[in-house]
Amino acid sequence: MPPPVQAAYKRIAQPKLGENGYAGFQPGKTEVLPVGWNGFKAKPLESSIRIEHDVEIVARDGARLYVDIYRPDNTEKVPAVLSWSCYGKKYSSLDMFPMCVWNCCVPRSDLSGLEKFEGLDPQTWCPKGYAIISVDPRGTGNSDGLISVMGAQDAEDGYDVVEAIANMDWCNGCIGMAGNSALAMSQYWIASQQPPSLKAIAPWEGMGDMYREQFCRGGWFQMSNFDLITKMIIRGPENSGLEDFEEMYRRSKVIGEFWKDKRVDMTKIQCPAYIRGSDVSTIHTMGSIRAYLEIPHDKKWIHWTGWQEWYELYSVPAATTELTRFFDRYLRQVENDWEETPKVRWTTLQYGDKAPIDDIILEDFPVPNTDYREFYLHSRQLHSKPSEHYESVSYNSEDPKSIAEFNYTFPERSRLIGLPKAVLYMSCNQKDDFVAFLILRKKDKDGNLLQHLNFPLSATPVPSINDIPEKDQQGLNLHLGSMGILRASHRDIDSSRSLHPQFPFHPHEKEDKIPLGTVVKLEIGIWGMGVDFEKDESISLQVSGQYPSVQEYKSFSGPRPEEERNKGWHTVHSGPDYPSSLILPFVPF
């Protein structure tokens, strides 16, 4: 059931012919696109596809939801894969990618334009014997109601749609779900409802907690990319509206019933799951890790990668081949070798122009017998032993260039895979609350900061990562390093709910303000990492008062209120009474 709280909603624009792929409301329309059809001047069809537009499905409360069905033009009963998000069901990657740096390195020839953005392309999947279902969830397109982003209402609707599709006369009764980002997130919520006909999910880069992982990471609020999505992509009927996350945060800066509904219970997922994730996502990293750790059965696989998610979905043929084997096994009951696939495969980033090392087979994640080495902060370095004397380092929290930095140089080739954690003793001289931003940066042997390129260099328009012009430096194509964020007043920990000792669970249910100048202990989980270091390369822990990485897009959002911003100088304390440290996960090669 949806939570017993009244959510705030904001108005959204209505669908408009020719915008975002919208072609009008066409219930009852069926057409067959022939072999070679190439209506979007992109990737031509390899087989004929039957399309049923605006098929009505009535949810349990009577709301009418509309879907488009793309299926092989034959009489064979086939499984179906759902593409579920609040983006328009005809909003394709061809509509989105021109907004992205370098078109996300996905050539137009890799897409047909029939795919829902972030979902599977019917051009690829219908010839394999699958139907692709593109959904306009509640409140989007021409579907009834108000838009609930994830949460119980969206999940219950998903259950109803899964079962309705499974009972259609062309379907073999087996339903899967696939896609990136929003289309991955929805899989977790819908699967947690346990619809009987949902036989497998493939969430590739999906977060599972909208407070902790998207809008309010560590208790620090930002709209992330959602204002862009609201203004440019989401459309709905005249009487629809979209949950207003900014207003819900204004009403309560701590977690209540609304935000609790936005954290999925992964332990309720029973169907097989093929998860993909990466260090390089600014939103989805920990959702992918939590899914693998908390889904309570052994038919789950996680593959960590080094590439941006959309590029991987559409332009890496090996990814499609693997997904085909997975769905063939569970939606078509093909006795293939999928279940021999290693449960955990990881990738380590090399940074600079070096390609990541992929397909590292691990016994589990985190790696059993990981060597968690604790390094203590003093003398602006990371040391294996704590300082015998008190020290402090301060930075101007209002200046993005002001940081407290602590370095460690590797005496031998080393590999870090897992969950880093920082334990910092900090204070602020000008405000009774503050936000600490942490990032782990890699440095070369000469001490130069490095970045990871989120696409193969050969797919980009530049000869080297160092040649990327400033205007093209965005979170889509560059990864600086794994981050941790924590608002000091949200420092409380519930160890019983921690994902791992290295990743403390902050309930975010109360604010515990701090008298000016008072030193407090902050345990800050840093998002998962996989990085290799050569001898004499270094890792740099940087602590600051401003977001330390690059955003995915130019912001569509206004500045946050003054009372939420950092003020004055923050101080990191170390010494016998303040053993500030960084714990890193060393694993063997």
Secondary structure by P-SEA (a helix, b strand, c coil): ccccbbbbbbbbbcccccccccccccccbbbbbcccccccccbbbcbbbbbbcbbbbbcccbbbbbbbbbbcccccbbbbbbbcccccccccccccccccccccccccccccccccccccccccccccbbbbbbbbcccccccbbbbbcccaaaaaaaaaaaaaaaaccccccbbbbbbcaaaaaaaaaaaaaccccccbbbbcccccccccccccccccccccaaaaaaacccccccccccccaaaaaaacccccaaaaaaccccccccccccccccccccccaaaaaaaaaccccccbbbbbbcccccccccccaaaaaaaaaaaaaccccccccccccccccbbbbbcccccccccccccccccccccbbbbbbcccbbbccccccccccccccccccccbbbbbbbccccccccbbbbbbbccccccccbbbbbbbbbbcccbbbbbbbcccccccccccccccccccccccccccccccccccccccccccccccccbbbbcccccccccccbbbbbbcccccbbbbbccccbbbbbbbccccccccccccccccccccccccbbbbbbccccccbbbbbbbcc
